[in-house]
């Protein structure tokens, strides 16, 4: 069964917080876990709606909040102001195109090492961090240069 581990974690979270198990929440979890990249609640709603036309936007939105609280999703706010969700997984950073909104995930041990060095140097107790680089992706950079 696909996503069995996540389904069990979600069920455990719902039980532990006295929240109801519903078919709608299970359906939203499945569609979300089958999604790649970063998705807005509006786009997720449209995907859910294709398979489950009776599920409303508010149910999708509230379920995403629960998935974040359960540690199965993380909420991101990039420059355009739209809240996007991604499956919670290993730490990574982001390149964000300010023209088309493309988001590229990347990992760099050199950046992580430098951050750890700064934390140690200043005696700082790090809880979390977010690293987002904003600019133009290769396609938009070409378009920008072409229009100049």
Phi and psi in degrees as a GROMACS rama.xvg file:
@    title "Ramachandran Plot"
@    xaxis  label "Phi"
@    yaxis  label "Psi"
@TYPE xy
-66.9944  140.514  UNK-2
63.9341  27.7079  UNK-3
-61.584  -41.5903  UNK-4
-61.2795  -46.066  UNK-5
-65.8914  -38.7232  UNK-6
-62.8038  -41.5816  UNK-7
-66.1023  -41.7111  UNK-8
-62.8649  -40.186  UNK-9
-66.2719  -44.8662  UNK-10
-60.9625  -41.3661  UNK-11
-64.5054  -42.1923  UNK-12
-62.9725  -45.1407  UNK-13
-60.6336  -45.7999  UNK-14
-60.2319  -46.6529  UNK-15
-66.3979  -18.3288  UNK-16
-115.497  16.5638  UNK-17
51.5462  43.3219  UNK-18
-106.114  151.635  UNK-19
-76.0615  141.539  UNK-20
-84.4465  123.133  UNK-21
-130.405  154.05  UNK-22
-62.6511  -34.3103  UNK-23
-63.2697  -45.5758  UNK-24
-63.8125  -40.4567  UNK-25
-63.5063  -40.9939  UNK-26
-64.6551  -43.2145  UNK-27
-63.8962  -42.1972  UNK-28
-58.525  -46.8076  UNK-29
-60.8246  -47.4394  UNK-30
-63.8285  -42.2908  UNK-31
-61.4039  -45.6988  UNK-32
-67.9481  -23.2246  UNK-33
-84.502  -4.86534  UNK-34
-88.9791  139.739  UNK-35
-102.255  144.998  UNK-36
81.312  -148.725  UNK-37
-109.288  131.831  UNK-38
-134.299  140.955  UNK-39
-80.5171  161.664  UNK-40
-64.9496  -30.7182  UNK-41
-65.4879  -46.1892  UNK-42
-66.9738  -38.268  UNK-43
-63.7575  -42.0504  UNK-44
-56.4929  -44.189  UNK-45
-62.5534  -39.4187  UNK-46
-66.7769  -43.8849  UNK-47
-62.125  -43.8163  UNK-48
-59.9293  -33.2058  UNK-49
-60.4662  -38.2295  UNK-50
-94.8281  -32.0089  UNK-51
-133.271  80.4074  UNK-52
-63.2659  -15.1691  UNK-53
-90.0971  -3.8693  UNK-54
-85.7669  128.194  UNK-55
-90.8854  165.909  UNK-56
-60.4152  -42.867  UNK-57
-60.8143  -38.2724  UNK-58
-64.0487  -42.0613  UNK-59
-63.1749  -48.3196  UNK-60
-59.5026  -48.9855  UNK-61
-65.6586  -37.4119  UNK-62
-65.7102  -37.2047  UNK-63
-64.7181  -37.5274  UNK-64
-61.3784  -42.0999  UNK-65
-65.4124  -41.9292  UNK-66
-62.1908  -36.2581  UNK-67
-66.5944  -45.7722  UNK-68
-61.6866  -32.1775  UNK-69
-80.7404  -7.70125  UNK-70
83.0531  12.827  UNK-71
-94.7578  -16.7346  UNK-72
-138.44  156.712  UNK-73
-127.573  146.574  UNK-74
-98.3786  133.906  UNK-75
-125.129  143.512  UNK-76
-124.491  106.154  UNK-77
-96.1417  -176.978  UNK-78
-53.6869  -35.2549  UNK-79
-75.7682  -2.28288  UNK-80
87.3192  -15.7549  UNK-81
-74.774  135.849  UNK-82
-78.4662  129.813  UNK-83
-121.382  150.686  UNK-84
-117.651  146.977  UNK-85
-140.079  156.193  UNK-86
-65.6733  132.284  UNK-87
-70.0173  121.251  UNK-88
-149.585  -166.448  UNK-89
-51.0204  151.322  UNK-90
-57.8014  141.336  UNK-91
-156.652  166.116  UNK-92
-114.973  177.009  UNK-93
-133.566  141.403  UNK-94
-106.79  127.686  UNK-95
-123.754  123.744  UNK-96
-81.5942  125.313  UNK-97
-78.7703  -11.9718  UNK-98
-92.2438  -58.0234  UNK-99
-98.7608  -11.7004  UNK-100
85.2024  3.68327  UNK-101
-57.7129  138.242  UNK-102
-123.08  124.308  UNK-103
-113.869  126.972  UNK-104
-89.0089  141.776  UNK-105
-148.593  160.098  UNK-106
-127.694  142.055  UNK-107
-146.605  112.177  UNK-108
-64.9883  -28.9962  UNK-109
-66.2665  -42.7477  UNK-110
-65.6187  -45.3288  UNK-111
-60.8388  -41.6241  UNK-112
-62.7204  -42.9858  UNK-113
-63.8605  -41.5059  UNK-114
-61.3933  -43.5251  UNK-115
-63.7015  -37.9751  UNK-116
-61.9757  -43.4189  UNK-117
-65.2186  -40.2998  UNK-118
-59.7274  -46.6291  UNK-119
-65.6069  -44.6051  UNK-120
-57.8022  -38.2672  UNK-121
-100.202  7.77199  UNK-122
60.8679  36.2602  UNK-123
-94.8914  139.511  UNK-124
-98.8172  102.233  UNK-125
-79.0953  131.862  UNK-126
-99.7249  -44.062  UNK-127
-165.682  168.34  UNK-128
-152.402  163.142  UNK-129
-134.32  129.763  UNK-130
-124.083  112.071  UNK-131
-128.994  128.945  UNK-132
-111.21  128.29  UNK-133
-110.391  138.502  UNK-134
179.85  -149.764  UNK-135
-114.923  130.478  UNK-136
-66.989  170.697  UNK-137
-60.0794  -39.4491  UNK-138
-66.8934  -44.7477  UNK-139
-73.3402  -30.6386  UNK-140
-65.5686  -40.6081  UNK-141
-64.0153  -43.8277  UNK-142
-62.3028  -41.2883  UNK-143
-63.4501  -45.3169  UNK-144
-65.1175  -36.4741  UNK-145
-67.1745  -33.0445  UNK-146
-82.2288  -17.7756  UNK-147
